[in-house]
Amino acid sequence: MKKRVLFVCTGNRARSQMAEGLLRHLAGERFEVRSAGTEPKSLIPLTIAVMREIGIDISGQRSKGVEEFEGQEFDYVITVCDTARQACPAFPDGGKRLHWSVEDPADAEARGESPEAAFRAARDELQRRIEAFVREEAPDSAARAVMRLPWRKRPALFWRLLRDPRVPLPAKLVLPAVGLYLVMPLDPIPDFIPVIGYLDDLLVVLLGLWLFLQLSPRDVFDEHVERLRNEG
């Protein structure tokens, strides 16, 4: 399941548009990305031009107001200017709010700077921040995601995956195979040997669970984990 990210600045004409395009380009398979402005204005052509310089086409994006997303849930709301930080509305479900203070390239001429240089500087700063964000928000491995669940919910996760028709048959055969091994009369290390007699059984169980998770589609796995997290 993709995490939803909303970038907000004042005009939604430069910084938040760049951020939307960058995150979609770098990790669009993991994030559903939107951008908006507290006082939206038309997308500045130079925004499109400097993004095209690094091979990202945002000409299909449009300027939007934050009101367009009222009532929607986001995992992250990231403001990229100080004004928008104060004016940005709250969104339901308590998504994480981050603030990146990036200088407005649209005001470059008033500061006596070259507009092209200012837009490139804003783009490059946003790219560094978004690359760091993508690294920090790397998805947990399946094993780590299981460990984050409460103990009582872990068996339910495996049971639901086993019953889910989207999980392929080879994955579903792993757990019965593990069970069959445990009841086999022949054991590489006899169970009557204290302590180490059960090490081979434990190793097979752990390897079986790991293989089952590896063969299960990650999107199906994430869906069941998310449902279990949301259940009381």
N, C-alpha and C positions, 0 to 999 in steps of 0.2 A: 504494500500500500504506500503510495507516494505521500511524502510530507508536503504540506501546503505552506508556501512562503509568499508574503506580501511585502514589497518594497514601497516605501512612502517618502516622497519629498513634497515641496510646496507646489510646484507647477506640473510635475510629471511630464517634463519636456526634455530632461537631460539625464540627471544622475540616476533616478529610479528606473528610467527606461534602459539605461546602460546596464544597471544591475540585473534587471529582468532578463535581458538578452544574454548576459554573461553566465548567469546561473543556469539558464535553460541550455546553453551551449555546453557548459562543463559537466552538468549532472542532471539533465532533463529526464533521464530515466529514473531518477530517485526523488525529484522534487517537481511539484506542480507550482509554477511561478506566475505571479501577477505583480503589477505595479499600479500605483494610483497617486494622486496629488490632493492636498488639502484645498488648493486653489488651482485646478488644472488649466493649463494653457496648451497651445498647439505644440506638437513635437518639433524641436528645432532641427533643421536639415543637417547642421554640423554634427549633431548627435549621431545621426545615421552614418554620416561620412567617416567619422573616426572609428566607429565600430566596424565598418566595412574594411578599414585598414588592417584589422586583425582577423578578417575572414568571417565576421558575424553579421548577418543581415537582419536588421530590426525594422526594416521599412514596413513590415506588416503590422507592427505594433501601433497602438493609438493611445492618445492621452485620455485618462479616466479620472473621475473624482472618487474619493474614498467612499462616498455615499453608495456607489455602485456595488460595494461589497458588504454593505450593512447586513448584519444578521448571519454572515458566513463565518465559518470557523477556520482559523489558520494556526499551524503549529508554530510559525515564526512571523512576527511583524517587525520589519527592520526599517527604521527611519534613517535616512541618509543626509538629513539637514537639520539644523537646530530648531528652525521655525516649525517644521513638520512634527518634531518630537513633542512640542507643546500642544499642537492642534490635532494630532492624530487621535481618532476616537478609539474607545475600547472595543475589542471584538470578543464574542462569546467563547466559552470553553477555556479561558485562561491561557492562551498561547503565549509562548515566550517572546518578550519584547527586547530587541537589541537596538542600539543606537550607534551609527557610524557617522561621525562628523566629517563630511566631505565638502570642500569649498565649491560654491556654485560657479561653474564655468560660464554661465550665461552673463555673469557680472564682470567678466574679464576686462572689457573695455573701460568700464568705470574705474577699475583698479589700475589701469594703464598697462594691461597685459595683452599679449596676443591671444585672440579667441581660440585659434587652432591649438596653441600650446596649452591653454587652460583646459580645453576639452580632452586633450590627450592625457594630461596630468590626472584629471578626474577619472578617466577611463582606467588608467594604469593603477591608481590607488584602489578603485573598486575591484579590479581584477585580483590584486594581491589579497584584499580582504575576503573575497568570495572563494578564492583558492584555499585560503586558510579555513574558512567556514566549511567547505566541502570535506576537507581532511578531518576536521574535528567532528563532523557529523557523519562520519563513515558508519555504515550500519554494523551492528554487532554481528559476530558470527552466530550461527544457529545455536551452537552449544552455549555461548554466553547469554543469548536471549532466553534460553531455557532456564539457565541458572538465575536469571533475574526474576523469574516467576516464583510466587510462593510455592512451598513444597507441595501443598495440597492440590495445586492446579497442574502440576507437571504430568501426573498420570493422565489427566483429562486431555492434555494437549496431544499425547501420543495416541490415545483412543480416538480422538476426533480426526487426526491425520489418517489413522488406519481405516476409518470409515469413509473418508472423503473420496469420491470417485475421481477427483482430479489428480490424486496421488497415483503414480504408475504402479503396475503390478510388481515389478522387481523390488521396489521399495517395500511394498506390503509383505513380500515373502521373507524379508530379513528377520522380522520379529518372531514369526513362527519357527524359523530356522534356529534362532537363538534358543527358544524354548525347547526345541527338539534336542539340541546339543546338551542342555542342562539335565535332561532326563535320560540321556544315553548311559548305558551301563559301563561303557569304556571311557576312561578318563586319562589324559596324558599324565596328570598328577593325581594320584588317588586322594579322595576327599578325607580319608582317615588320617592323613599326615597333618599334624597340627599346623594351623595358620596357612602355610604355603599350599596346602591341599585345595584351598578355595581360590587361590590367586588366578589360576587359569580360567575358572568360571567367571570371576569378576572381570577379567580382561575381555573375555568373549562378549559379556553383556555390554560393557562400555563400547567396544568396537561395533557391536550390532546396533546400538542406539545411535552412535555417530554416523554409521553408514546409512541408516534409515533416514536421518535428518539430511544427509548429503543428497540422497536420491529424491527427496520430497521437493517439489517446486517451491522456490523461496517465496513467491508471492502468496501461495496458499498457506505456507507456514506462517508468514507475517500476519496474514488475515486472522488465523486462529489465535495467535499470540495476542493480537490486539483485542480480540473479543474476550479472551480470558482476563486480560488486564482490566477491562471495563466492567466485568461482572463482579458483583459484590462477594 
